[in-house]
Amino acid sequence: MLDFLMNPGVITGVLVGALILVIVLTGYVKASPDTAYIISGLRKQPKVLIGKAGIKIPFLEKKDELNLQLIPIDVKTSSAVPTADYININVDAAVNVKISDNSERLGLAAQNFLNKRVDYIANVAREVLEGNMREIVGRMNLEEMVSDRQKFAELVKENAEPDLAKMGLDIVSFNVQNFVDGNGVIENLGVDNIVKIQKNAAISRAVSERDIAQAQSKAFQEANDAKIAAETIIAEKNNELAIKKAELKKTADAKQAEADAAYTIQQEQSRKAIEIATADANIMRQEKEIELRRKDVEVTEQELDAKIKKQAEAEKFAAQQRAEADLYARQQNAEAWKFEQEKEAQAKKAQAEALKYQMEQEASGIRAKGEAEAKAIEAKGIAEAEALDKKAEAMKKYGEAAIAEMYFNAWPKAVEAAAKPLEKIGNITMYGEGNSAKLIEDVMKTTHQVNTGMEQGLGLNLNQILGSLVGVKALEKMSNDKRED
């Protein structure tokens, strides 16, 4: 083991390892994000560490620092600078610069500001920025600079960036704080702008008030139109509602009337159906009673037959003869009772048929009476027509107008006489087709015969006379109306 440790190779390796460990421990460096470590010595290009760690070989390499933090600079013109329109002003601006992290610019910054204080870097940058700011002031009008500070700042920044880049610096921000002149020009520009702004504001206010008044008037008109339209719609809806209510009431009244009529008809039909059903029930009841009595007779006969047969079997020939005689007598009695029942039923049936015949005879008598009265009326009408015929022959000298007047006076009496017998008829019961229509037809036929008799007796056409008379009457009325006018 000792020999191994004393081996020259081992000793050399140990020494090399120890040396490496010492180098690592003493040369280990770690840069923060806002600081750049520049390690130079053994390399042609320095090694730059920003926010990371590295190894610096002791005694052989050197470590330098560059501060990467923002450097605020207050840039002011040291004396008044004439603008493009020959107005002397002073400019005050706030600028932030920093050492660039670009590798090329960082190398330039290392050459210019390595291990320099921030104040030194700020003074160098201020001089460059002031010179570029004075240059831009001489190229712009005062009013343009005051009204558009952003443009002025951008022009200064663009003009100064190449100069600062050559030093390894970047412009982070450039803000103009103030423009100052000793003659009050900027203040006068402000007054002019104030007047313009006040003027525009007054005009805008007047225009706004005018627009408001117009809008209010239009809104009032629209509201009034909407109100009138709404009231019109309400009135129309009320009218429609009233009409609808009237229609519904009319429909309801019609339905109620139909229901009342239907109820009356149904009540009358029910009454007739009840009467018919009652009559049918009475007839069926009588038929059932007759059938029941017939059944009772048959049962009685069967019972008697059974008793007689039993007695005939128990008794002797003499008793059997006596029983047969007795049976015969009973049969005679049963047949007599049955005959009485059938006779009674036939009597009731004959009574019903007699009642029906009596009703038919009464109806026939009423009908014959009506026909006789109608014929009498017809004969009377014919006689009166003949009398009128004779009267008409006697009055032909009075002309057709007098005859027509007589016709008008006599015709209603003839019709009244033809219909007079109908007033004496209280109730008529008719069967078949001989109903009231037949009677009315007879009356109208009699009236027609009266007209025919008058035409034949007078030898005139009453229809033509009546037409002529109506024409004459119409002409007389028109003449009278003209005279009155």
Secondary structure, 3 states (H helix, E strand, C coil): CHHHHCCHHHHHHHHHHHHHHHHHHHHEEECCCCEEEEEECCCCCCEEEECCEEECCCCCCEEEEEECCCEEEEEECCCCEECCCCCEEEEEEEEEEEECCCHHHHHHHHHHHCCCCHHHHHHHHHHHHHHHHHHHHHHCCHHHHHHCHHHHHHHHHHHHHHHHHCCCEEEEEEEEEEEEECCCHHHHHHHHHHHHHHHHHHHHHHHHHHHHHHHHHHHHHHHHHHHHHHHHHHHHHHHHHHHHHHHHHHHHHHHHHHHHHHHHHHHHHHHHHHHHHHHHHHHHHHHHHHHHHHHHHHHHHHHHHHHHHHHHHHCCHHHHHHHHHHHHHHHHHHHHHHHHHHHHHHHHHHHHHHHHHHHHHHHHHHHHHHHHHHHHHHHHHHHHHHHHHHHHHHCHHHHHHHHHHHHHHHHHHHHHHHHHHHHHCCCCCCCCCCCHHHHHHHHHHHHHHHHHHHHHHHCCCHHHHHHHHHHHHHHHHHHHHHHHC
